[in-house]
Amino acid sequence: MKLLLYSHFFAPSVGGVETIVLSLARGLAELRTKDSQPQFALTVVTETPAANFDDRSLPFRVTRQPRLRELWRIIRASDVIHIAGPSLAPLFLAKLARKPVVVEHHGYQAICPNGVLLQQPAATICPGHFQAGHYGKCLRCQSVEMPLTQSLANLLKMFPRNVLTRASARNIAISRHVLERHALPRSTVLYYGIEKAREPEVLPATQPPSLAPRPEKMCFAYIGRLVPEKGLLVLLAAAEILQREDFAFELLLIGDGPERPRLEAVITRANLTTAVHITGFLQGAAFAEKLNAVRVVVMPSVWEETAGLAAIEQMMRGRLVIASKIGGLGEVVGNAGLLREPGNAEDLARCMKEVLQDPSIVTALGRVARERAQSLFLRERMIADHAGLYAELSRRSRS
């Protein structure tokens, strides 16, 4: 089967979508038929430039920044088109070519002009103004962050994007929350899957979760981009409460982003410099080394996370996750972690105090987290589910 996997963002760009698309593409390229032939002739198309990344190291073909004519040629030659996020050009061309299209929703771009369902300037959860036809509210929201002309252009693009997404052969939601929020026809839930090769510290299932020797101070960590919707100001406020009450702890913010200068200013102003440290973006050995001391991962999001890949990864590693009870993040963590109300620093501080006062919670829930991750978020399941869906759509298309 000739499969086109279109992802606007791809390696060497770094992010959750890029991680999942690369893992899925590698897995699909490794699948074989009964006579040992590749199950898929896979092409990944992306708008991300290669920079220093060597596409020849990948077991599939990569086409970067194609012109419209080249993209049309690839689409016409494909049996099934998978689009990671509702990108307008491939959606339109695939519809024109009458090819079966799968749209996987990693964000809210099909139902929200800013893609995150946050209403500006208050940064409150959007009730779904575009879906309800409240387009004036969408314009005002966007105009906070960009000129009115650009806001209007973004809004106008939403109409064909939404129509074409609704007309796709299948919509994939990465959590049940995403499925319910989008309310799109022909939708199914396929959870993210974790590539085990990226988790060298995981112990066999019969042993306790893999954790470094217990440090003198409990080490909490946030992992991800430093952006407002991740609720990092709430986390710093909770850390300030803990410090005022003389709790000994360490908090690492592992990542980088536009919010970093503001966070650094808050850390200095609140006298948190001895307890809170921003590491910047880390990967590979440097990332693994920093994680060695981490016992609890905190995900204090104030937006409706679609899934929370960082939470899934740390659950698979047997770490306790404290997360906001919101969106797909709360769904992913479930009863395998500690869920708290989003945006509530006092509630988050109380939760962190529970762990500091009773560290046995870390081991007990860490084991539950790993069991949940292994039952729901295995890479092999993700690859098999996608492959089965493509096969089903290809059969329907031929018939």
Steps between C-alpha positions, in 0.01 A plus 500: 500500500626847412459716808556874528556636851483880496622692804559873484761461778755218493858423606732676563232721656431386857156455656233249587353478149846459346586224749182303436506539120862384480433202727186404305678534164793284614263234628291494183814473286606192698175308446520204263250287312488120526751474214739743677423796275453852644137548592516870415682705240517800730570862414512771767433851372582801718550874490793477743842553336761228551777729634770255615263204528589204274179367345695206357523355851123442500339180366251697289498781248475861618392789277552845649331825406353369173349733245128460446552305177731250673261458792217436251710234327577321830137511607376360169751213525395409857232255610435662840593846631559555872518866606639580848281801571250649253742673258300671230705429184522119533137484614384686190722309255407161647132587468557608140681171430222302672742324731406367846628743762577440866533813715669455838416781744797588721350843576178691438582656162179362344274683747703795632696772313779505760503122527504482880144598600621781723300822496718812510583731667386322818650164386184319613371176352298570186151345507520442123416834342589398144286186520213710636535758221621781728755620246523851643636353824759305298608822327535687829693213655749481211536878479664502844803321354506619137373775264129494417571417132697190599234403751236523227715292262542229766126495561417471128737202468307323773193447282657283225721329760201400708291394199778288350578341837136406546506343153810286568472123499605478865588740781742374765476650847799444728274489807131464571498863609623606153231285336224659707633856462522476119173311453607403148340221295676165446725552802696245701737521797857377456724580794867591462749217532845518658810368329663271754848552355485851646454369855820322606439545873170307515526185711317170441135506602563282807734757654427841654499806271839623390603792715836639598610458861289726718664845518512715812237728349197382305555600138198608298522586130296655224588376149392687189487835327503815711177658375214670690240225447715248688418668832859554615416815693258288704781251566734777615228637729464152651877480545493836679237363740715194575806714562306730735400195701865383522470188284827378349463420132648558155306594187641471150340664198637291214436677172511835331265745336375859483385501863852442637596866570175557688547181704859593586380839622235336721755253641732786595224722641358216713847399630464153349848489342631235740203266445390556139727460197430536127722258308413610147426250224669163558508177304690173485751428777468847655123459532531148647760620750274780627209259534702267723425709808138573408238308695183693416394669175260794527280601202303808615332584167224760489386409148326185383804290410409261221698213655820592687783302340748599773266356763466174305877469465562548872217263595667236284818563697317436826499857629220662692320767298317793660278653233217741445164330479430643159457381141689202368769541765266406783366213287848362429613509864169369636526329839871432449609843625386796706254734326440856618283793389668705224613850589479441877843554659379420853352168387819412313714591803283276722554213258876550493501517882323161513790351305764675712338378821443144373758401233355147485234650271769537233580128489142380531350723231810475283437128468134561413603762244734259325233230490250744349752618241580143399133415460401809298802675350724240336660592169423159347130554561510848344671372186270198464187713547610748233599226258164330545317825435695566178427147378130543569482832312701361207261205467200731507657727241568211262148365538 
